[in-house]
Amino acid sequence: MEQKGNKRKARWRPRAVKCLACGQDFIAETPFLRVCPLCKESEEWQSGDCDIALHPIAANDNDAF
């Protein structure tokens, strides 16, 4: 008979993640924080006219050509 292990939810610990807007590393305090504070302060982000993939890494194949 298979025993069910003690599955505890992993607790989030602040860690370095890449900002989805600029691509820079920053410390995320929660798992839902994916845009750095500097980008959130930008006029573009606050206007609501911000693309998530702004960093120089090609977002799709069309950007590579």
N, C-alpha and C positions, 0 to 999 in steps of 0.2 A: 504494500500500500504506500502510495506517495504522500509524503508529508508536505504540508504547505509551510514554507519558511516564514519567518517574521519579515515581512516586507514593510519596511518603514519608508516613508517618503523622504527623499533626499532633501536636506535643508540647503537652501541657497546661501552661498557665501559670496560676498563681494569678490568679483574677479574682473580681469581685463577682457574686454570684448571690443570688436571693431564697430565703429559707428556706421550705421547703414547709410548715412548721408555723405560723410567726408572720408570714411575709411580709416580714420585714426583710432588707435587704441585708447580706451578710457575705462575707468572702473565703474562697473554697473552694480548698483546696490540691490537691484531686484532682477529677476529673470525677464521681466517685461521691458526693462529700460534698454533700448537699442539705438537711441540717437543721443549723441553727447550733448552736454549742456551748452557748449559753444554754438552748435548748430541750431539748437532750440532757441537761442537768443537771436539768431539771424533774422533779418527782415523777411527773407524769402520763406523761411519756415513759418514765421508768425503770420504771413499773409495767406498761408495755405497753398501756395503755388510751388511747393518743393517736391522734386522727384526724390525718391528714396535712394536710387543708385546714382548719386552725384559724383562719387569718387571716381578716379581715373580708370578703374578696372572696367573693362567692357561689360555692359549689362546684357548684351545679346550679340548675336553674330553680325548684325547690321553695323554695330559700332566698330568692328574690327577692320572694315574696308574703307 
